[in-house]
């Protein structure tokens, strides 16, 4: 599964996924997550923190997880 800057915040219930993943038997999936520290932080939540929480939940549940966390804005991404 690939999640590039996933909306896992409090919009449409995306914030519930980390808890559900922790409580459910893992599936045969490999997961790759990508996000950056300058992602949205609005009324529905903080995308940056939500994606990190998702990575921790997937790891806790036993999934094979890899990720890239960007912490700076580059000229290529502006």
N, C-alpha and C positions, 0 to 999 in steps of 0.2 A: 504494500500500500504506500502511496506517495501523498504526503500532505505538504504543500508549499504554502506557507503562511495561512494555516487553517483557522477558520472562524470557530474557535472553541470557547468563546466568551458567552456572556449571558444573553445573547441574541438567539431566539428560537431554540433555546435549551441546550446549546452546545456545551455549556458549562457542566452538564450532567454526565458527559461521556467519561471523564476520568474515574468517577466513582463507579459507574456501570462496568467499566473495564476491570477494575480491581475486584469486583464481585462475581465476574463471569469467567468460566473456564476459557482459557485462550484458544484461539483458532490457529490453523496452520498458515500464518502470515508472517512476512518480514515487513518491517515498517521503516520508512525514512521520513523524517520531519525537517522542515526548514523554516526559519523565521529570523527576524532581526530586532535588535533592541529599540529601533525607531518605529516599530509597528504601532498601530492604533492603540490609544488608551482613552476610551470614551465612556459614556454613560452605561454601556452594556458590558464593560470590562476592559481588561488589559490583555491584548492578543499575545504579547511577548511572554507574560507570566503564564497565561493559559496554555500556550504551546509547551512550555517547560513542564508544567503540571501534567500534561498529557504524556510527555516522554517518561516522566517518573512513574506514572500509573502503568504504562505499557511495560516498563522494565520490571516493576513490582509483580505484574501478572505473568511474567515469564516470556514475553514476546522478544524476538530478535529485533532490536531497535538501533538505528543509526540516525544521526542528526547533524545539521550544520546550524550553528547560531552565529549570526553576524552581529558585530557590535559597533560598526562604524558605517557611515554612508560613504559610498565610493562615487566617483564621477560617473561610472558606468551605470549606476542605479538611480541617478538623479533625474 
